[in-house]
C-alpha cells in the first residue's frame, strides 16, 4: 500500500515516544506511569511494523532494502563510535568491534539500537514464512494457532540463551542472547505477524467506545493485580498470558487514541513528525537524554526540580532527533549514510 495511513503513523509516533520515555530518568521519578507502559510499548512497535509488510520483492532486493533501512544506519553510527574509541586509544577495542556485529543490547555502546538488527531478523523470518511457506494462504485458524505456538514457545524459553555458559576452544563464555537477538524472534514475530493479519482492520479502523473502555479496564487490572512484565532486551516475559492480554489491550488503546488524534490537524502535527523520525529518535534519544540530564541536574537535589528536568530532557530527546532527521534529509552525504536509496 503506497498511501500513508495517518492514524498508523501517529501510533508509530506515540510508540517511539514511549520507547524514548522508558530510557529517561522519568522511570525513576514517576515509575507508576512509565513502568506499566512496558507491557505494550515494544509489542506495539512490532505490531505496527508488520502492518504494511510486503514479500513481493525478490530475495536479493528485499534483503538489500532492509539492510539499507535498518543495518546501514546501525553500522554507520556504531562503527563511527568505534573509530572514535580507536583514535582516543581506549581499551577493549576488539570486544567492542565484535559486540557491534553480535548486535545485542549488552554488546553495543548505545543499547536501544539493538532493536535495528533484531527487526532486520524479524523481517527475514517473515519473508521466508510468506515467500516459501505461503503463510498468506493459510487459513485464519492455522495462522492463529501458529502465532499462539510462536508466542507460547518463545515466551517459555525466552531466557534460554540469556547469559548462558558455553565452552569454546577450551574457554568459557557467557552468551548475552544470540546474535541479532534471534532468540527473541518467536515472540516478536508473533506480534509482527499479528499486525499483518490485522492490516485491513487497522487501516480501516472503526473505534468502539465500549471495547476501548474494556481494554483500558483490563489493562489496568493486569497491571495492578498481576506481576506480568515484558522487557524484551532483558529477556523478560513474565506471566505470558496476562502479559499478552495487557500488550493487546494497551495496543488497542493507543490505536484508538491515534485515530482520534488524526481527526485534528493541530493535534496530529507532533506525533506525525515523531513517527517520521522514529529511526533517528531510536538511535539518538538515549545519548541526548543522558548528556542533557547530566548537565542540567548537576548539583541539584530537589526531587521536584529533578523531575521537571527529567521531563524537559525527555522532550529534548525526541525533539533534537527531528532536527537531525531534517539535516540528514537535506544533505546528500548524510542521506547516503542513513537512508535507503528509494527514500533518498
N, C-alpha and C positions, 0 to 999 in steps of 0.2 A: 504493500500500500504506500503510494508515493506521498499522499497528502498527510500533513501533520494533524494530529488529534489533540486539540487544545487541552482538554482535561487530563489526558495521559501525560502530556508534557508538564503540566502543573504538578501532577502527582510525582513525577520524577524530580522536580524541583524541591518539593516537600521532603521526599525521601533522602536526597543528598544533604539537605539541611539537617535532617535528623542524624544522619551519619556524622556530619561535622560536629554537631552538638555533643554527641557521645564522647568525642575526644577532647572536649574542653574541660575547664575546671568547674563548669556548671554541674558536672556529675558529682563533684564533691560538695558543692554548696546547696544544690536542690536535687538530691538523689531521688526523691519521691516523684519527681517529674521526669527526669532523664532515664533512670534505670528501667521503668516499665516499658518504655518505647523500644527497648532492645528486643522485645518479643516479636516485633514485626518490621523493624527498620531495614534489616538486610533481606529477610524473606520477601518483603515488598519490592526491594530493588531487583531481585532476581525475577520475580513475577512480572514486573514491568519490562524487564529486558527480554522476556520471552514472547511478549505480545506480538511484535512485528518480526519475529524470527522467520527467515527465509532460507531454504536449502536449494534454491533454484540454480545458483551458480555452480560451475564446475569446481571440483575439489581444489585445484591449484588456485583458482581465482578466489574462492571462498577463504582459504587459509591465508592467502596474501592480504586480502582486505582486512581480515580480523587481526592479523599481525600488525598491519599499519595502524589500525584503530586502537588497539589495546597494548600490544607488546612494544611497539616503537616508542611511544611516549614513556612507557615504563623504563625501557633500557636507556633512552636519552637522559632522563633525569638521574637514574641511579648510577649509570656509568660516568656521568658528569661529577657526581658526588665522589665517586671512587677516584677520579682523576685529581680532584681537589685534595683528597686524602693522601694520594701518592705524592703530589707536589709539596704538601706540607710535612711529609716524612712521618706520617702516622704508622703505628704498628698494626699488625693483623690484616695486611692488605690482601693476602691470599684468601683468608677466611671471608673477608668482605666480598671479594670477587665471586667466590663460589656461592656465597649466600644470595647474590643477585640472581644468578642463573638457577638456583634452587627455588627461589620465588615464593617463600612463605613469610608470614609476618615476623617471626622471630629471627629471620636470617637477613633482613634488609633494614636499612637505616631509617627509612620513612615507612613505618609499619602499615598504615592504612592502604598502601599501594599493593599489598598482597592481593587485593581484590581484582586487579587487572589481569595478571597471569591466570588467576583462577577462573575468571569469566571467560577468558580465551579457552580454557579447558572445557568449560561447560558448553560453549558454542560448538566445539569439536565433537563432544559427546552427542549433542542434539543433532548435529549434521549427520553423523554416522547412523543414528537411530532413525532419522527420517529418510535419508537417501538410500540406505542399504537394507534397513529392516522395515521400511514402509510404514512407519508409525502413523502417518496420516490416514492410512487405510484401515487401521484397527477399529474395532467397534468402540463405542464410548465406554462400555463396561470394561473391555480389555484395557483401555487406556487408564481408566480409574484404578483398576487393580494393580497395574504396573506402577503407577505413581505411589500407591499405598505401599507396595513392596519396596520401591526405592527408598521411601521415607522411613519405613519401618526398619529395614536392614541398615540403612545409613545412620539413623539416629542411635540404634542399638550398639553399633560398632564404631561410633564416631571418634572414640579415643584410642582405638587400637594402635595407631601409629604416632600418638602424641607422646613424644619423648620416650619412645620405645628403645630399649637397649639392644644393640646389634653388634656383632663382631665382623670386622672386615680386615683381611690381611693381617690377622693377629692383633688388631687393635680394637678397643671398644668405643662405640659411638652412641649418641642419643639422637634418634630421629625426631625433629620438630614437626612431625607430619610428613607427608610425601611431597615430592616436588610439585610446584604449582597448586599445592593443597588438593591434589586429586582425590585424597581420602575423604574429601567433603562432597565430591561430585554427586553422589547418590542423593544427598539431602538437598543441595542447591538446585540440582537438575529437576527435582520433583516440583519445586516452586516455579522454575523456569518453564517446564512443560505445562504446568497448570495454567500459567499465564497465556501460553499459546493456545491451549484448549478453550480458554475463556475470552479469546480475542474478540469475537463478534459481540459478546455481551458487554465487554468493557468499552469497545469503540462506540457502540450504540447504547451506552449506559442510560438506564432509566432509574433514578433513585426511588427507593421505597422507604418512607419515613419510619414505618414500623420495623422493617428489617434493620434500618440504621440504628434505631433505639435499642433493638435487641442485641446488635453487635456491640454497641457501647456497654450495655449491661453485662453481657457475657465476658467481654474483655476485662472489665473491672473485677468481675468475680474471679476469673482466672488469675489475675494479677494479685488480688487481695488474699484469696483463700488457698492458693496453691504455691508451690515453690518452683513452678515452671520457669525456665530461663533458657535463652538462646544467645550464645556468644560463639559464633562460628570460628573465628580466628583462634579462640581458646578451646575449640573442640567441645563445646558445651551445648547440649540439647537435653536439658533435664525435664523429666516427666513429658515424654514426647506427645502423648495425646492432648494434654492440656496446652502444651506449648504450641502445637499446631493449630488448635482451636483459637488460641489467643492471636497467633500470627494472621490467620484468615480474617478474624473479626477486626483486628487493627487495620489490615489492608483495606477491608471494605469501608471502614470509617474514613480513611484517607482518600479513597477514590470518590466517595460521596462528597466529601468536603471540596475536593478538587473540581468536581462537576459544578458545584455551587459557585466556587470562586471564578470559574470560567465564564459565568454569566455576567461578571462585572469586568469591564475593561481595565479599570484602575487597580482593582484587587489582583488581577492576573499578571500585572507587569513584573513584579518581583519574582514570584515562583516560576514564571516562564523563563526569565533570564537565568535563574538558578539552574533550571533544567537544561538549558542550552550549554551552560558552563559546567555541567556535572563532572566532566573529566578533570577540569582544572581545579575545581573545588576538592575533588578526591585527592589529587596529587599534592596540593599546596596548603590545604586548610590547617593541617596539624602543625607544620613548622611556623606558619604565620601566627597561629594562636599561641604557640609556645613562646615565640620571641616577644610578642607584644605583651603577653601576660607577665612574663618575667620582668620586662621593663617597667610597666605601669604599677605592678604590685610590690616592687622593691621597697622594703622598709615599712610597709603598711600591715597593720594587724587587725584593723576593724573589719569584722566579718561582713557587715552590710556593704561597706565600701568595696571589699574584695569581691563580693557577689556582683555588685554593679560593674566592676572592672571585668569580671568573667563574662557577663552579658555583652559588654562593649567589645571585648576581644573575639567573642563568638561572631558578632556582626562583622568585624573586620575579616575574620577567617573565611567568610562566604562572599564578602564584597570585593576584596582585593583580587581573588581569582577571576572575577568578572573583568577587571581591568587587564589582568594577564591574558585572558582569552581575547580581549579586544586587540591587544598588542600582537598576539600570535596571528590572528586572522588578517591583520593589516600589514604583516611582514612576510614576504616570500620565503625568507630564510627560516624564520621560526615556524611558519606553516609547514614547511618541508620536514621539520623535525618532529612536529607534534600531530599533524593532521593527515588523514588518508588523502590519496590523490584526488578522489572524487569530490571530497569536501573542499580541498584547496581550489 
